[in-house]
Amino acid sequence: MNRNWMLVFVAGLFEIAWVSGLKHAYDTLTWIGTIVAILISMDLLIRASKRLPIGTTYAVFTGIGTAGTVVMEMVVFGEPFKIGKLLLIMLLLAGVVGLKTITKEHGSKEVQ
């Protein structure tokens, strides 16, 4: 996995953190953590999208965030487990992986 896709992956992990933070933040410290996660996530996404196709980059980013948030809610916060959710997440991830595998990079061309 090259550096730009790694940035998208890490941005997706920070998206999971800030989306969960929006729901579960309860004091100044947790709100500050949520805001920091938003800023890091968006910065990494912007950096990666300068060298990767924006449509695929955003689809992968939101796929990681969506799947990760649903799993996090079930595992950490006690959201009820439903097989339908798991199957739909797997379908979403299959689409994201498919988009990533068929997308060609444009070399090192950078958008100004």
N, C-alpha and C positions, 0 to 999 in steps of 0.2 A: 504494500500500500504506500503510495507516495505521500509526500509531506502535505500537499493540499487536501487530499482526502482525509488524512489524519486530523487536520484542522476542522473539517466538517464533522467528523466523528466526535471530537472533543467539544465542539460547539453544541452538538446534539445532547451530550451529557450535561452541559451547563443548562441547556433548555429544560431538561428534566428537572433539574434543581430549581430553576426559577418558576416553572409552572407549578410545581408542588409548593414552593414558597408563597405564591400568590394565594393559594388556598389555606395554607397552614401557618403563615406568619402571624404572630400574636403580640410582638413587642418591637421596640426600636431596633434591637440587634438583629432579629430575624428579618425585619423589613430591609435593613441595610444589606444583609446577606443576599436577599432576593434581588435587590437593585444591582449589586455587584455581579451576580450571576447573569443578569440580563445584559449588562454592559460587556462582560467577557464573551458571552455567547454571540452577541451581535458583532463584536469586533472580529472574532475568529471566522464567523460566517462571511463577513465582508472581505477579509483577507483571502479566504479560499475562493470566493466567487470572482475575484479578479483574474484568476487563472483557469477556472473551470467553467463549464457551461452553467449559466445561472439557473435555468429550469431544473436541470438534474440536481444541481447542488442544493437548491431549496427543497426539492422533493425528498432527497436523502436526509437532509437536516430535519424536516418536519416528520418524516417517517420514524427516525430515531427518537425524536421527542415524543411523538404520540405513543409509540409502542412502549418506550421506557416509562412514560408517565403512567400508563395503564398498569404495567407490571409493578411499578413502585407503589401505586395506590393499593394494589392487592396484597403485596408482600409486606410492606412497611406499615400502611395505615389501615389495614383490615377491610378493604373493599371486598365485597363478596366475589368469590371465584366463579366464573361461568365459562363453560367450554366454548360457547359461542364467541365470547370475547377473545379467547385464546386462538381460535381458528381464524377470526378476522384479523388479529394482529399478525399471525403467520402469513396470511394472504397479503397484507400490507407490506410486510418485510420482504416477501418474495418479489413484489413489484419494485421496491426500492433497490434490492440487489440486482434485479433485471435491468433497471435503468442505469445503474452504475456500470454494469458489465458491458453494455452496448454503447456507452458514451465514450467518445474519443476526446482526448485532451487536445487543446490548440497549441501545444508547445509552451513556450514561455512568454507568449504575447500578453502584455499587461494593458488593461484598460486605464486610460488616464482620466 
